[in-house]
Amino acid sequence: PMCTESLPPPLPPADERALKILDEFDHHCHINWYPGHMAKALRLLRENLSSAQFIVEVRDARIPISSANPELDNVIKNKRRLIVFNKADLISNDDRQKLKKWAGVRGHDVAMTNALDQRSIRKVVPIIQKLAKPKYKSIPTLAAIIGFPNVGKSSLINSFRQHTRQRKGGKNSGRKKHGEVRGGGAA
């Protein structure tokens, strides 16, 4: 079975009364649950998105809906997007196929990875190269890698760096300042 969220069971009558009390309380005060760091991240993304040619959105394959930010569609709009379902090795093959179909229907490119396994990273690189077709070879292609905490963004970036170093044969050949990764449009 797929490890996604489902609706909770119906509430017993006592809990319904408690919710009614909370609902009445809610009319008197507004509680902002949206964490400030998330609002700041979305604001920074809006400000810096113009320089990125495409988006790599990293999600946890075990919780594909919860690890997505619903505000993201409004922020990204017409940018090309690759959804990387990381930790895909922790779900069944059948669930991986369902996720690919779900994202494909929405028009997104999809990759299933285990960021700690170079074999799965090698499968992602051609997808990124397809999205990163530069207009001019002298201008680097920039991608924004985004996602919730602990979905594997840093692990994915480090794996891309390792992949690039292995291809180029040098310790620092894949790394540039400010966290950029070079290598034939790979990332």
N, C-alpha and C positions, 0 to 999 in steps of 0.2 A: 504494500500500500504506500502511496505517496505521502511524504512527510510534510503536508501543507496544513494550513489552518482550516478549521471547520467551525461551524456554528456551535455555540454552547447549548447544552440541553435546556429545555424550558425551565423557568424559575419556579420554585415552590411559592405558594401564596405569601409566605412571610417575607421572602426576598422581594416579591413584587411590591409589597408595602414599603420596604426599605428604599427601593428605587423611586417610589413616588415621593417619599420624603426628600431624597437627594434631588429629584427633579424640581421640587418646590424651592429647595435651597439654591439651586442653580439659577433660578430667576432673579435672585437677590444679589448674586455676585458672579463675576466672570473669572474663571481660573484658566490661565494660559498654560497649557501643558506642553506647548511646543518649545523644546529646549533652545536657549539662545545660541548655542554653538551650531545648531542645525540651520537656524535662520541666517546666521552669519555665513555659513558655508554656501547656502543658496545664493545669497547676495554676491559673494565673491565669484561664484560660478557664473552668474549673470554678467558680471563685469568683465570676466576674463574669457568668456566663451567665444568671442569673436575671433580670437587667434587660433582656436582649435578647428581643424578640418573635420574631425569626427570624434565621437564619444565612445569610450569603452566603459560600460557600466558593469561592475562586478557585483554579483549576487551570490548568496549561499544557496546551493542547489537543494539543500534540505528544507529551506524555508523561502522559496522563490518569491512569494508575495510579500511576506513581512520584511524581506531584505531589499525591497524596492521603495523608493520615495515617491509617493503619488504626485508630489509637486514637480517632479522632474520633467514630465511631459510638457508642462507649461513653460519651463525654463529652456529646454533644449529646442523645442519646436521642429525646425526643418533640418537639423544636423543629422548626418548619418550616425547610426548607433550599432555597436556590437554589444550584445548582452553576453557576458561570460558567466556561466553558472559554475562557480568554483566549488570544490569539494564534491564534485559529481561522482567520484569514486565511492562515496558513502551512500548513494542511492541506487536503486535497482536499474538495470538496463531498460526495462519497460518504462520506468518513471523518467529516465533521460529522454526517451523517444517522445513521451507526452510533453515534456518541457520544450523540446525542439519544435514540435508541431504548434504548441501554444504561442511561442514567440514568433515563429515563422508566419502564422496567420496574421499577426500584428505588423508584419513587414520588417522585422528586425533580423539582422544577421545574428547567429547564435553559435556559441562555442561551449563545449563541456570540458572542464579542466580539473586537474588536481595540480595546483600551482607548484607543488613540491616534486612533481614528476616531469622531467624534461621531455618525455615522449608526448605528453599531452600538450605541452607548450609548443612543440614542433608542429602540431596540428593547427594551432591558433595563428601562427605566424603568417601562413598564406592568406587567411581571412583578413588579417590586418593589412597585409600588403595590397590586397584588392581594394580595401577602403582607403588606403593611403596613397593612391595614385597622385603623385605631384604634378602640377601644371608645368613647373620648371624644375629641373634636377638640382639647380643651385639653391633653391629655397627648400628648407627642411619642412617636412610634414609634422604637424603637432597634433597630438591626441590628448584629450582630457580623460584621465582614468579616475572614475568616481565610484562611490559605493559607501554603504554603511560601515561602521567600525567592525572589525573582525570577520569580514567576508573574504579577505585574502588579497587586498589591493597591493600591499607591500610585498607579499610573497610572489605575486604575479609579476610585479615590476622587477624584483630581484631575479626571477627566473628568466625574464626577457634579457636582462643584462648578462646573465650567465650564458644564455643561448648566443647572444651577439659576440661575447668574448670567445666562445668556442669556435664560432664561424670565422672570426678575424684572427684568432691565434694569439692575442695579447691580453695581458692582465687588465689594462685600462682602455683598450681600444673601443669598448662598447659604452664607455661612460663619458658623459660630458657634464659640465656644471649644471646646477639647478635641477638635477634629477632627470635630465633628458637621456634618452637611449637612442643611440645611432645604430644604423645597420641596414642599408638598402630599403629604407621605408618600413622596417619591421615594427617599430614602435616609436 
